[in-house]
């Protein structure tokens, strides 16, 4: 017997119209009669970078798992972006160069489809799909000021958030809401808002790899490079890395990053800096190319995990998602995909009702975040300048992964196993499956 979906009811407000906020709005539209997305920026009508997303001018990786989720939430997304807007879809191992610790992963068919596009194009497309949903309203040029809640909490009942204070057109007002979702990114004010309601802020775990991004765009020609992307990881000897993506409009989106080592922002110095990467692939691709957009610099800041899952007291009617919970080192391209997985978790939690929603959601997201957090922090702690506790387990993992990268240069199956973990499809434990571990431990 097929039962009909419960009628949509109530009003949800999402703060932030970036990818995490848009994905949250898409999921909330299945449950709430009205969803309002507020953002302090003027949201552009075309795929251009905007002030509120400074990372939009830099390379973004939508991992294979992230593309699968976006395709589920927005059917036809991949075909639309490729056929109508110039994005590129290809196999993530066969058609992209992965160079880890100076070792190129053997090209092979991984049966994992990746979608390569600029962040402004992807966000613009998703924003358009979300804005077209019944009951969804986007409110640009609207700044969130703080939460509105009912009376003081008691032992039996926490305070309930009932709305959001906003500033628009010079006038302050309140958006009444049954649920407010904070998707304001790395520099969010969620802990401050909690303090204003009388709640303790979450504890924070931090690690600062000292990454500085410098990105430029180059003209792309068909015979420039064999592939749609190249990812060069930093090494202990040479702590420089790069990501090159074949984005729309026949462009190379090139991001150079150093861990305590910064690329110059003049075009000539930029290209010369790329020549000293651990591998020559990036320099060979961009040296003869014409610069379309000059280099832009961005200091990434520390990776931060706000442990909302460990708070004993938390108001009803309020959630946090995306980078506002955990901002990862973007060099590993996990941010958008992690936010997409969290959006599915929000859908599942809402299916069980709204009572106790925050507790269920933060418990789920902690399990989701633990995997990419462990992957990125373990990799960052390879570098001596990064402050952090290097446990025996972390030292072993880095030793093991270094051996795995060497074996992956000649064994495509080992490379595929690593890429499935890196793309958040398989858990890290799969790298220790007996047949794979034998290959890694016997490899030279």
C-alpha positions in Angstrom: 0.0 0.0 0.0 1.4 3.4 -1.0 0.9 6.2 1.4 0.9 9.9 0.4 3.5 12.3 1.7 2.4 14.4 4.7 1.3 17.9 3.7 4.0 20.6 3.8 3.6 23.0 6.7 5.4 25.9 8.4 8.1 28.3 7.4 11.8 27.7 7.2 14.4 30.4 6.8 17.9 29.6 5.5 20.7 32.1 6.1 23.2 32.1 3.2 22.5 31.4 -0.5 25.8 29.6 -1.1 25.9 25.9 -2.0 25.2 24.5 1.5 22.2 26.9 2.0 20.8 26.2 -1.4 21.0 22.4 -0.8 19.3 22.8 2.6 16.6 24.9 1.0 16.0 22.2 -1.6 15.5 19.6 1.1 13.4 21.8 3.3 11.0 22.5 0.4 9.8 18.9 0.7 8.6 19.4 4.3 7.9 23.2 4.7 5.2 25.1 2.9 7.4 28.1 2.7 11.2 28.4 2.5 13.0 31.8 2.5 16.7 32.1 1.7 18.3 35.3 2.8 21.7 36.6 1.7 23.4 39.9 2.2 24.8 39.9 -1.4 23.0 41.0 -4.5 22.7 37.6 -6.2 23.9 37.9 -9.8 21.6 36.9 -12.8 24.6 35.3 -14.5 27.4 32.9 -13.5 29.8 35.5 -12.0 31.8 35.6 -8.8 30.3 37.6 -5.9 31.7 39.2 -2.8 30.1 36.8 -0.3 31.8 33.8 -1.9 35.5 34.9 -2.1 36.5 31.3 -2.9 34.3 31.5 -6.1 37.3 32.8 -8.0 39.3 29.7 -7.2 39.2 26.1 -8.4 36.5 24.0 -6.9 36.2 20.2 -7.0 32.8 18.6 -7.0 33.7 15.1 -5.9 31.9 12.1 -7.5 29.7 11.6 -4.5 28.7 15.2 -4.6 27.7 15.0 -8.2 25.6 12.0 -7.5 23.7 13.8 -4.8 23.2 16.9 -6.8 21.9 14.8 -9.7 19.4 13.2 -7.3 18.2 16.5 -5.9 18.2 18.2 -9.3 17.5 15.6 -12.0 19.2 16.5 -15.3 21.8 18.8 -13.7 24.8 17.1 -15.3 23.4 17.0 -18.8 22.1 20.6 -18.5 25.5 22.0 -17.4 27.4 20.0 -20.0 25.1 20.5 -23.0 23.9 24.0 -22.4 26.6 25.7 -20.3 29.9 24.2 -21.3 30.8 22.2 -18.2 32.8 19.0 -18.7 31.9 15.5 -17.4 34.4 12.7 -17.6 35.8 9.7 -15.7 37.6 10.8 -12.6 40.7 8.5 -13.1 40.9 8.0 -16.8 40.5 11.7 -17.8 42.2 13.5 -14.9 45.8 13.5 -13.7 46.2 12.8 -10.0 49.7 13.4 -8.6 50.1 12.5 -5.0 53.4 12.9 -3.1 55.0 13.4 -6.6 53.6 10.1 -7.9 51.1 10.1 -10.8 48.1 7.7 -10.3 47.9 5.2 -13.1 45.2 6.3 -15.6 42.4 3.7 -15.6 38.6 3.6 -15.9 37.2 4.1 -12.4 33.5 4.3 -13.3 33.2 7.5 -11.3 31.8 10.5 -13.2 33.1 13.9 -12.2 31.6 17.2 -13.3 34.1 20.1 -13.9 32.7 23.6 -13.8 33.5 26.9 -12.1 32.0 27.5 -8.7 29.9 30.6 -10.0 28.4 28.5 -12.8 27.4 25.6 -10.5 26.0 27.9 -7.8 24.1 30.0 -10.4 22.5 26.9 -11.9 21.5 25.4 -8.5 20.2 28.7 -7.3 18.0 28.9 -10.4 16.6 25.5 -9.7 16.0 26.2 -6.1 14.3 29.6 -6.9 11.9 27.7 -9.2 10.6 25.4 -6.4 7.1 25.9 -5.1 7.1 28.0 -1.9 10.7 29.0 -2.1 11.7 32.7 -2.0 15.2 34.2 -2.3 15.8 37.5 -0.5 19.1 39.1 -1.6 20.5 42.3 -0.1 19.2 41.0 3.3 21.6 40.8 6.3 20.9 38.4 9.1 21.3 40.2 12.5 20.4 37.5 15.0 17.9 34.9 16.2 14.6 35.6 17.9 13.4 33.1 20.5 10.6 32.6 23.1 11.0 32.9 26.9 13.8 31.4 29.0 14.6 27.7 28.8 13.8 25.3 31.6 15.0 21.8 32.6 12.2 20.2 30.6 12.0 22.6 27.6 14.8 24.5 25.8 14.1 27.9 24.2 12.5 27.8 20.8 13.8 29.9 17.9 10.8 31.7 16.4 12.4 33.9 13.8 15.4 35.8 12.4 16.1 39.5 12.7 17.2 41.0 9.3 18.2 44.3 7.9 17.1 45.1 4.4 16.9 48.5 2.7 18.0 50.2 5.9 15.1 48.8 7.9 15.2 46.1 10.5 12.4 43.5 10.7 11.8 40.0 11.9 11.1 37.0 9.7 8.9 34.6 11.7 10.1 31.0 11.3 9.5 27.5 12.5 13.1 26.6 11.7 16.2 28.7 11.0 19.2 27.1 9.3 22.6 28.8 9.5 24.5 28.3 6.3 26.8 31.3 6.5 30.1 29.6 5.9 33.5 29.9 7.6 33.0 33.3 9.2 29.5 32.6 10.6 28.1 34.2 13.7 26.3 31.2 15.0 28.2 30.9 18.3 27.5 34.6 18.9 23.8 34.2 18.2 23.7 31.2 20.7 25.4 33.4 23.3 22.8 36.1 22.9 20.1 33.5 23.7 22.0 32.3 26.8 23.6 29.2 25.4 27.2 28.1 25.5 29.0 28.2 22.1 30.3 24.9 20.7 33.9 23.8 21.4 36.1 24.1 18.3 38.8 21.8 16.9 41.3 23.7 14.7 44.2 23.0 12.6 45.9 25.6 10.4 48.0 24.3 7.4 48.7 27.9 6.4 47.3 27.5 2.9 47.3 30.5 0.5 45.4 30.2 -2.8 46.3 32.2 -5.8 44.2 31.5 -8.9 44.1 32.7 -12.5 42.2 31.8 -15.6 43.8 30.9 -18.9 42.6 30.3 -22.5 42.2 26.6 -23.2 42.8 25.0 -26.6 41.9 21.4 -27.6 45.6 20.3 -27.8 46.8 22.0 -24.6 46.7 19.0 -22.2 45.6 15.4 -22.2 42.7 15.5 -19.7 40.1 17.6 -18.1 41.8 18.2 -14.8 45.2 17.9 -13.1 45.7 17.8 -9.3 49.2 18.1 -7.9 49.5 17.6 -4.2 52.2 19.2 -2.1 55.1 17.1 -0.9 57.3 17.3 2.2 60.2 18.3 0.1 58.2 20.7 -2.0 55.1 22.1 -0.1 53.4 23.4 -3.2 50.4 22.2 -5.0 48.0 23.0 -7.7 44.6 22.3 -9.2 43.8 22.8 -12.9 40.2 22.4 -14.2 38.9 22.6 -17.8 35.9 24.8 -17.0 33.3 26.4 -19.2 34.0 28.9 -22.0 37.2 27.1 -23.0 39.1 28.2 -20.0 41.7 26.7 -17.6 40.9 27.5 -14.0 44.3 27.3 -12.3 44.8 27.4 -8.5 48.3 27.4 -7.1 48.6 26.9 -3.4 51.5 26.8 -1.0 51.7 25.7 2.6 53.7 28.6 4.0 54.8 29.4 0.4 52.9 31.9 -1.6 52.6 32.2 -5.4 53.0 35.7 -6.8 50.0 37.6 -8.2 51.7 39.0 -11.4 51.1 36.7 -14.4 54.7 36.1 -15.3 55.8 35.4 -11.7 52.7 33.2 -11.4 53.7 31.0 -14.3 57.3 30.8 -13.1 56.2 29.7 -9.7 54.2 26.9 -11.3 57.4 25.6 -12.9 58.7 24.7 -9.4 55.7 22.4 -8.5 56.5 18.8 -7.7 55.6 17.8 -11.2 55.8 19.8 -14.5 52.3 19.1 -15.8 50.7 22.3 -14.6 53.4 24.6 -16.0 53.4 22.8 -19.3 49.6 23.4 -19.6 49.6 27.1 -18.8 53.0 28.4 -19.9 51.9 28.9 -23.6 48.4 29.9 -22.7 47.0 33.4 -22.8 45.9 34.9 -19.4 42.2 35.7 -19.4 41.8 36.7 -15.7 44.8 37.9 -13.6 45.7 36.0 -10.4 43.6 36.5 -7.3 44.9 35.8 -3.8 43.0 34.3 -0.9 44.2 33.3 2.6 42.2 30.2 3.4 42.4 30.3 7.2 42.4 27.4 9.6 40.3 24.2 9.3 37.6 24.5 12.0 35.1 21.9 13.3 32.5 23.4 15.7 31.3 20.6 17.8 27.6 21.3 18.0 27.1 17.5 18.5 28.7 17.8 22.0 26.5 20.6 23.3 24.2 19.5 26.1 21.8 22.5 25.7 20.6 23.8 22.3 17.5 25.8 21.3 14.7 24.2 19.3 14.1 25.4 15.8 17.7 26.2 14.9 20.3 24.2 12.8 23.8 24.8 11.4 25.0 23.2 8.1 28.0 23.2 5.8 31.1 25.3 6.5 29.3 26.9 9.4 29.7 23.5 11.2 33.0 22.4 9.7 35.3 24.3 7.3 37.8 21.9 5.8 41.1 22.6 4.1 39.8 23.3 0.5 42.9 21.8 -1.0 41.2 18.4 -0.7 38.0 19.6 -2.4 35.7 18.1 0.2 33.5 21.1 1.2 30.7 21.0 -1.4 30.3 17.3 -1.3 30.3 17.2 2.5 27.5 19.8 2.5 25.6 17.7 0.0 25.8 14.6 2.2 24.6 16.7 5.2 21.6 17.9 3.1 20.6 14.3 2.6 21.0 13.7 6.4 18.7 16.7 7.0 16.1 15.1 4.8 16.3 11.8 6.7 16.1 13.6 10.0 13.0 15.6 9.0 11.3 12.4 7.9 11.3 11.3 11.5 9.6 14.5 12.6 10.7 17.9 13.9 10.8 17.1 17.6 14.4 16.6 18.7 15.6 17.6 15.2 18.8 19.4 16.2 20.1 16.5 18.3 19.4 13.9 15.6 20.9 16.2 12.9 24.1 17.1 14.7 24.7 13.5 15.7 24.4 12.5 12.0 26.6 15.3 10.7 29.3 14.5 13.3 29.6 11.0 11.7 29.6 12.5 8.2 32.3 15.1 9.0 34.5 12.7 10.9 35.6 11.1 7.6 36.7 14.1 5.5 38.1 15.8 8.7 40.3 12.7 9.5 41.5 12.5 5.9 42.5 16.2 5.6 43.9 16.6 9.1 46.0 13.4 8.8 47.4 14.7 5.5 48.1 18.2 6.8 50.0 16.8 9.8 52.6 15.4 7.4 54.1 18.9 7.3 56.3 19.9 10.2 55.1 23.5 10.2 51.5 22.5 11.0 50.8 22.5 14.7 48.9 19.5 16.0 49.2 16.2 17.9 50.7 13.5 15.8 49.6 10.3 17.3 51.1 6.9 16.5 48.0 6.2 14.4 48.4 9.4 12.3 52.1 8.6 11.7 51.2 5.1 10.6 48.5 6.3 8.3 50.8 8.8 6.6 53.4 6.1 6.2 50.9 3.7 4.7 49.3 6.2 2.3 52.8 7.3 1.1 53.4 3.6 0.1 50.0 3.4 -1.5 50.7 6.4 -3.7 53.9 4.8 -4.9 52.1 1.5 -5.8 49.2 3.4 -7.5 51.7 4.6 -10.2 51.6 1.2 -11.7 48.5 -0.4 -10.3 45.2 1.2 -11.5 43.1 -0.8 -9.0 45.1 0.7 -6.1 44.6 4.2 -7.6 40.9 3.6 -8.0 40.6 2.5 -4.3 42.2 5.7 -3.2 40.1 7.9 -5.4 36.9 6.2 -4.2 37.8 7.2 -0.7 39.0 10.7 -1.7 35.7 11.2 -3.5 33.7 10.2 -0.3 32.2 7.1 -2.0 34.0 4.5 0.2 35.0 4.8 3.8 38.8 5.1 4.6 38.7 1.5 6.0 38.5 0.2 2.5 42.1 1.1 2.0 43.0 -1.6 4.5 41.1 -4.4 2.8 43.3 -7.5 2.8 44.0 -7.7 -0.9 44.8 -4.0 -1.2 46.9 -4.0 2.0 49.0 -6.8 0.6 49.7 -4.8 -2.5 50.6 -1.7 -0.5 52.9 -3.5 2.0 54.7 -5.5 -0.6 55.1 -2.7 -3.0 58.3 -0.9 -3.6 
